[in-house]
Amino acid sequence: MDATPTTAENSRYTLMLEWLKSLAIADDLQFSTITPASSDASFRHYYRLRKGDDTLIVMDAPPSKENNAAFADITARLAAVKLNVPVIVASNLELGFMLLSDLGKTNYYNAIQAGLEDAELQALYRNAIDSLVTLQGADHQGLEVYDAERMLDELSLFELWYVNQHCNTTLSEQERSSLAQCFAVLVADNVSVAQVLVHRDFHSPNLMMPIDSSLKPGIIDYQDAVAGPITYDLASMVMDARHTWSEEQQLDWAIRYWQAAIHAKLPVSTDFAEFHRAYEWMSVQRNLRILGVFSRLSIRDNKDQYLAHIPRVCAYLRLIVSRYEELSPIRKLLDRLEGRQTVLGVTL
């Protein structure tokens, strides 16, 4: 069994085994089959084990680091609208362990990397768009609000971890002042959009390949859901930090989403041009935050694998900020950080 954790994690792993053995279904669990399923950018770890002919997932989420009550709450909200989310078979929120149904081993990202015919790819993402529209109709009352204060706080990660630490650069006073004004305009626009339940990471690693005839993708990693802009999750999907989508493909999925949202009577603008600009501005907010987060994961947490995605995120950002004069301070800073020359407002 290749599931022995590191020394620092050993006590958690032992505690997890003790908890599993205390469950009423313990006699049906095949402990010799426990293997690591995955880990992510947080403190959570996942293990897979067999129960008869089926497999289950054990989630280890240290309660001092993770909000386990939020995971259970969001699971219930998404299950209530018939989304394909894990069933919580057993849980102990105080200890930080949950036993979940298994949504499969392959996510969209794995499948894309392995190679998909375009027809299958398009079918997968149309199903994902349908699930996103359904998700946005779920109950978001009482969730933490993704408000202006939180957005501005997240944008500070961009300077602290990406500009200062990753790029080893200090902003001039003029740059800092220009960015502050730009960020204020950006955030004011983003918070003006109608609020729904927001997954926060609705992209290929968190969409599992369908395992039944419903064709619905499995949805995972939603415990950080908030009440926030309806544009956020679409930006996550079409500007996926793990895979580059062409501008043409982004636009196609954005139109399909917008049409489905209108049909479902979700609170999106009935003017597609207005909606398109709004979700592009939301993507700028998200991608600036991601640059800070990925830099922090590498520098602070020694998770250097996230560095490979930074050029992609910068490319997405550059694509958008080059279109809007209000966002030019971001473009100018990216030019300087990347050593590009700007002549008469045009980046060379």
Residue pairs with C-beta under 8 A, 6 or more apart in sequence:
1 32
1 33
1 34
1 35
2 35
2 36
3 13
3 34
3 35
3 36
3 47
4 10
4 13
5 12
5 13
5 45
9 45
12 45
12 60
12 62
13 60
15 95
15 97
16 47
16 58
16 60
16 97
17 31
19 92
19 95
19 97
20 26
20 29
20 31
20 58
20 97
20 99
21 31
23 29
23 90
23 99
25 51
25 89
25 90
28 51
28 52
29 49
29 50
29 51
29 56
30 49
30 50
30 51
31 49
33 48
33 49
33 50
34 47
34 48
34 49
34 58
35 47
35 48
35 49
36 45
36 46
36 47
36 48
37 46
37 47
37 48
37 57
37 105
38 46
39 45
39 46
40 221
41 293
41 297
41 303
41 306
42 61
42 65
42 66
43 61
43 62
43 65
43 66
44 59
44 60
44 61
44 66
45 59
45 60
46 57
46 58
46 59
46 60
47 57
47 58
47 60
48 55
48 56
48 57
48 58
48 102
48 105
49 55
49 56
49 58
50 56
54 102
55 102
56 89
56 99
56 100
56 101
56 102
57 86
57 99
57 100
57 101
57 102
57 103
58 97
58 98
58 99
58 100
59 71
59 97
59 98
59 99
59 100
60 96
60 97
61 68
61 71
61 96
61 97
61 98
62 96
63 93
63 94
63 95
63 96
66 96
66 223
67 223
68 91
68 93
68 96
68 98
68 223
69 93
70 223
70 224
70 225
71 98
71 222
71 223
72 88
72 91
72 93
72 98
74 222
74 223
74 225
75 85
75 86
75 88
75 222
77 138
77 139
77 140
77 197
77 225
78 85
78 135
78 138
78 219
78 222
79 85
79 87
80 138
80 139
81 134
81 135
81 137
81 138
82 134
83 131
83 134
83 135
83 138
83 216
83 219
84 103
84 131
84 208
84 210
84 214
84 216
84 217
84 218
84 219
85 103
85 218
85 219
85 220
85 222
86 100
86 101
86 102
86 103
86 218
86 220
87 100
87 101
88 98
88 99
88 100
89 99
89 100
89 101
90 98
90 99
91 97
91 98
91 99
92 98
103 208
103 211
103 218
103 220
104 208
104 209
104 211
104 218
106 208
106 209
107 204
107 205
107 206
107 207
107 208
107 209
108 124
108 128
108 204
108 205
108 207
108 208
108 209
108 217
109 204
109 205
109 242
109 243
110 209
111 124
111 209
112 121
112 204
112 243
113 243
116 124
123 215
124 207
124 209
124 210
124 217
125 237
125 253
126 256
127 210
127 215
127 216
127 217
128 202
128 207
128 217
128 237
129 237
129 253
129 256
129 257
129 260
130 216
130 260
131 216
131 217
131 219
132 202
132 233
132 234
132 237
132 257
133 257
133 260
133 261
133 264
133 266
135 197
135 199
135 202
135 219
135 233
136 196
136 197
136 230
136 233
136 261
136 266
137 196
137 264
137 266
138 196
138 197
139 197
140 195
140 196
140 197
140 198
140 225
140 227
141 227
143 197
143 225
143 226
143 227
144 226
144 227
145 195
145 226
145 227
145 228
146 198
146 226
146 227
146 228
146 229
146 232
147 191
148 187
148 188
148 191
151 187
151 190
151 191
151 285
152 183
152 184
152 187
154 285
154 289
154 292
155 183
155 187
155 285
155 288
155 289
156 292
157 289
157 291
157 292
157 293
157 296
158 288
158 289
158 291
158 292
159 171
159 176
159 179
159 292
160 292
161 291
161 292
161 293
161 295
161 296
161 299
162 291
162 292
162 294
162 295
163 169
163 170
163 171
163 333
163 337
164 170
165 295
165 296
165 299
166 291
166 295
166 298
166 299
166 310
167 337
169 336
169 337
171 179
171 333
175 329
175 332
175 333
178 329
178 332
179 329
179 330
179 333
181 329
182 326
182 327
182 328
182 329
182 330
185 326
186 281
186 284
186 285
186 326
186 327
187 285
189 278
189 281
190 229
190 231
190 278
190 281
190 282
190 285
191 229
193 229
193 230
193 231
193 278
193 282
194 229
194 230
194 266
194 267
194 268
195 227
195 228
195 229
195 230
196 227
196 228
196 230
196 266
196 267
197 225
197 226
197 227
198 225
198 226
198 227
198 228
198 229
198 230
198 232
198 233
199 206
199 219
199 222
199 225
199 233
199 236
200 222
200 224
200 225
200 226
200 232
200 233
200 236
201 221
201 222
201 224
201 236
202 219
202 233
202 234
202 236
202 237
203 236
203 237
203 240
203 241
203 242
204 240
204 242
204 243
205 221
205 242
206 219
206 220
206 221
206 222
207 217
207 218
207 219
208 217
208 218
208 219
208 220
209 217
209 218
210 216
210 217
210 218
211 218
229 278
229 282
230 261
230 266
230 267
230 268
231 275
231 278
231 279
231 281
231 282
232 282
232 286
234 253
234 254
234 257
234 279
235 279
235 280
235 282
235 283
235 286
236 286
237 253
238 245
238 249
238 250
238 253
238 254
238 283
239 245
239 250
239 283
239 286
239 287
239 316
241 287
241 290
241 294
241 309
241 312
241 313
242 309
242 312
243 312
244 312
244 315
245 253
247 319
251 276
254 276
254 279
255 272
258 268
258 272
258 275
258 276
261 268
262 268
262 270
268 275
269 275
269 278
277 324
280 320
280 323
280 324
281 320
281 324
281 327
283 316
283 320
284 317
284 320
284 321
284 327
284 330
287 313
287 316
287 317
288 317
288 330
290 309
290 313
291 310
291 313
291 314
291 317
293 306
294 306
294 307
294 309
294 310
294 313
295 307
295 310
297 303
297 306
298 304
298 306
298 307
314 334
314 338
317 330
317 334
318 331
318 334
320 327
321 327
321 328
321 330
321 331
321 334
322 331
322 347
328 345
331 347
332 342
334 340
335 341
335 342
335 347
340 347
340 348
341 347
341 348
342 348
